[in-house]
Amino acid sequence: MPRESLIRRQRTLALLNDRAEVVTHRLMMLDPSSTLLQWGTRIREIREACFHLHKVGAQVGNPLQCYRSAEEGTNALRAALAVVEHNRPGFESHRQQPHWPRLTAQAHEAALLQLNALAASLRNSADKLNLGADSRVTRLPALIRRLYNKCCRDPLEKEAHRSWWETMVTLCRAALRKVKSWPETHDRAQRAPASPGRLLPVQSDSLPAQHHY
């Protein structure tokens, strides 16, 4: 069976996201004592992680990685909706039913574990794409472009962006002082990232001052 095109996959992802949004809203509108409220929170987290992964894939990934990001998001949303349908058959279609029987504690915890695992998997995939993009940085313009993309994608994460910038600039300076190739030094640092308190002093004029917000 041939693969769907990227555009078709993205359309499927958008449709599933709309369905998940409706289900999340209905779960969040249930009686406050209902354990299903936690499901609504988890599915909302899955939707946010899915959106983040798709955005990262579009910004830093190659076409295949972008496709896989959309595919993984599609599979995660399908699985999340399947968890709800398995434990509450007809929940998505029976929109006029405000009250549902309480689940057993074991079934409830199993469903939460499944939903948590889906969100964690999406976040891990986004982190891997970001690390891969960092490891490919070999010139200062590319480093600045990475910072720009991060700020556009997550404008409120200023401290995280500042820490990332300081770490990357430190790695650049270390590579220049030791006259080593950037990928070799960077790959080693990715396995053992330096803490902010151990940043090396400025000794090179080839890089600009650290970025300030």
C-alpha positions as CSV (number, residue, x, y, z in Angstrom):
1,M,0.0,0.0,0.0
2,P,1.6,3.3,-1.1
3,R,2.2,6.0,1.5
4,E,0.0,9.0,1.8
5,S,1.5,12.3,0.6
6,L,2.6,14.8,3.3
7,I,-0.3,17.1,2.5
8,R,-2.8,14.3,2.9
9,R,-1.1,13.2,6.1
10,Q,-1.3,16.7,7.5
11,R,-5.0,16.9,6.6
12,T,-5.6,13.7,8.5
13,L,-3.7,15.0,11.4
14,A,-5.8,18.2,11.4
15,L,-9.1,16.2,11.3
16,L,-7.9,14.0,14.2
17,N,-6.9,17.1,16.2
18,D,-10.4,18.5,15.7
19,R,-11.9,15.3,17.0
20,A,-9.6,15.2,19.9
21,E,-10.4,18.8,20.8
22,V,-14.1,18.0,20.9
23,V,-13.5,14.9,23.1
24,T,-11.3,16.9,25.4
25,H,-13.9,19.6,25.8
26,R,-16.6,17.1,26.6
27,L,-14.4,15.3,29.1
28,M,-13.5,18.6,30.8
29,M,-17.2,19.5,31.1
30,L,-18.2,16.4,33.0
31,D,-19.0,16.4,36.7
32,P,-16.0,17.6,38.7
33,S,-16.0,14.4,40.7
34,S,-15.6,12.3,37.5
35,T,-12.3,10.6,37.1
36,L,-12.6,11.2,33.3
37,L,-11.5,14.8,33.9
38,Q,-8.0,13.6,34.1
39,W,-8.4,12.0,30.7
40,G,-9.3,15.4,29.3
41,T,-6.2,16.9,30.7
42,R,-4.0,14.2,29.3
43,I,-5.5,14.4,25.8
44,R,-5.0,18.1,25.8
45,E,-1.3,17.5,26.7
46,I,-1.1,15.0,23.8
47,R,-2.6,17.6,21.4
48,E,-0.1,20.2,22.6
49,A,2.9,17.8,22.2
50,C,1.6,16.8,18.8
51,F,1.5,20.4,17.7
52,H,5.0,21.0,19.1
53,L,6.5,18.0,17.3
54,H,4.9,18.9,14.0
55,K,6.2,22.5,14.3
56,V,9.7,21.3,15.2
57,G,9.7,18.8,12.3
58,A,8.6,21.6,9.9
59,Q,11.3,24.0,11.1
60,V,14.4,21.8,11.6
61,G,13.7,18.4,10.0
62,N,14.2,17.2,6.5
63,P,11.1,16.3,4.4
64,L,11.2,12.7,5.6
65,Q,11.4,13.8,9.3
66,C,8.6,16.3,8.7
67,Y,6.5,13.4,7.3
68,R,7.4,11.1,10.2
69,S,6.4,13.9,12.7
70,A,3.0,14.2,11.1
71,E,2.7,10.4,11.1
72,E,3.6,10.0,14.7
73,G,1.2,12.8,15.7
74,T,-1.6,11.1,13.7
75,N,-0.9,7.7,15.4
76,A,-0.8,9.3,18.8
77,L,-4.2,11.0,18.4
78,R,-5.8,7.9,17.0
79,A,-4.5,5.9,20.0
80,A,-5.7,8.5,22.4
81,L,-9.2,8.5,20.9
82,A,-9.1,4.7,20.9
83,V,-8.3,4.6,24.7
84,V,-11.4,6.7,25.3
85,E,-13.6,4.6,23.0
86,H,-12.3,1.3,24.5
87,N,-13.1,2.4,28.1
88,R,-16.2,4.4,27.3
89,P,-17.8,2.9,24.1
90,G,-19.8,5.6,22.2
91,F,-18.4,8.5,24.2
92,E,-17.5,10.5,21.1
93,S,-20.8,9.9,19.3
94,H,-23.2,10.0,22.2
95,R,-22.9,13.7,22.9
96,Q,-26.2,14.1,24.8
97,Q,-25.2,11.8,27.6
98,P,-23.8,13.9,30.5
99,H,-23.2,11.1,33.0
100,W,-21.1,8.0,32.7
101,P,-20.7,5.0,35.0
102,R,-17.5,5.2,37.1
103,L,-14.6,3.1,36.0
104,T,-12.7,0.7,38.2
105,A,-9.5,2.2,39.7
106,Q,-7.4,-0.4,37.7
107,A,-9.0,0.5,34.4
108,H,-8.7,4.2,35.1
109,E,-5.0,4.0,36.0
110,A,-4.3,1.8,32.9
111,A,-5.9,4.4,30.6
112,L,-3.9,7.3,32.3
113,L,-0.7,5.3,31.8
114,Q,-1.4,4.9,28.1
115,L,-2.2,8.6,27.6
116,N,0.9,9.7,29.5
117,A,3.0,7.4,27.4
118,L,1.7,8.9,24.2
119,A,2.5,12.4,25.3
120,A,5.9,11.5,26.5
121,S,6.7,9.7,23.2
122,L,5.8,12.9,21.3
123,R,7.9,15.1,23.5
124,N,10.9,12.7,23.2
125,S,10.6,12.8,19.4
126,A,10.6,16.6,19.4
127,D,13.7,16.6,21.7
128,K,15.5,14.2,19.3
129,L,14.8,16.4,16.3
130,N,16.1,19.5,18.2
131,L,19.3,17.7,19.3
132,G,19.9,16.5,15.8
133,A,19.5,20.0,14.5
134,D,22.0,21.3,17.1
135,S,24.5,18.7,16.2
136,R,24.5,19.9,12.5
137,V,25.4,23.5,13.4
138,T,28.8,24.2,12.1
139,R,28.8,28.0,11.5
140,L,27.7,31.0,13.5
141,P,24.9,32.0,11.0
142,A,23.3,28.6,11.5
143,L,23.5,29.0,15.2
144,I,21.8,32.4,15.1
145,R,19.1,30.9,12.8
146,R,18.5,28.1,15.3
147,L,18.1,30.7,18.1
148,Y,15.7,32.7,15.9
149,N,13.6,29.6,15.2
150,K,13.5,28.7,18.9
151,C,12.3,32.2,19.8
152,C,9.6,32.2,17.1
153,R,8.4,28.7,18.1
154,D,8.4,29.3,21.9
155,P,8.5,33.0,22.6
156,L,7.8,32.7,26.3
157,E,10.7,30.3,27.0
158,K,13.3,33.0,27.4
159,E,15.4,31.4,30.1
160,A,15.5,28.1,28.3
161,H,16.6,29.9,25.1
162,R,19.2,31.9,27.0
163,S,20.7,28.8,28.6
164,W,20.8,27.0,25.2
165,W,22.5,30.0,23.6
166,E,25.2,30.2,26.3
167,T,25.9,26.5,26.1
168,M,26.2,26.5,22.3
169,V,28.4,29.5,22.2
170,T,30.6,27.9,24.9
171,L,30.9,24.8,22.7
172,C,31.9,27.0,19.7
173,R,34.7,28.7,21.7
174,A,36.0,25.4,23.0
175,A,36.1,24.0,19.5
176,L,38.0,27.1,18.2
177,R,40.5,27.1,21.1
178,K,41.3,23.4,20.6
179,V,41.3,23.6,16.8
180,K,38.9,20.7,16.7
181,S,36.0,20.1,14.3
182,W,32.7,21.3,15.6
183,P,30.7,18.1,15.2
184,E,33.3,16.1,17.2
185,T,33.3,18.5,20.1
186,H,29.6,19.0,20.0
187,D,28.7,15.3,20.0
188,R,30.8,14.7,23.0
189,A,29.2,17.7,24.8
190,Q,25.7,16.4,24.0
191,R,26.4,13.3,25.9
192,A,27.6,15.3,28.9
193,P,26.2,18.8,28.8
194,A,28.0,21.5,30.7
195,S,26.2,23.2,33.6
196,P,25.6,26.9,33.4
197,G,28.0,27.5,36.4
198,R,30.9,26.0,34.5
199,L,30.7,28.1,31.4
200,L,34.2,28.9,30.0
201,P,35.4,32.6,30.0
202,V,35.4,34.6,26.8
203,Q,38.7,34.3,25.0
204,S,37.8,34.7,21.4
205,D,36.7,37.7,19.4
206,S,35.3,35.6,16.6
207,L,31.9,35.2,18.3
208,P,29.5,38.0,19.3
209,A,28.5,38.7,22.9
210,Q,25.9,36.4,24.4
211,H,22.4,37.2,23.4
212,H,20.3,39.1,25.8
213,Y,16.5,39.5,25.8
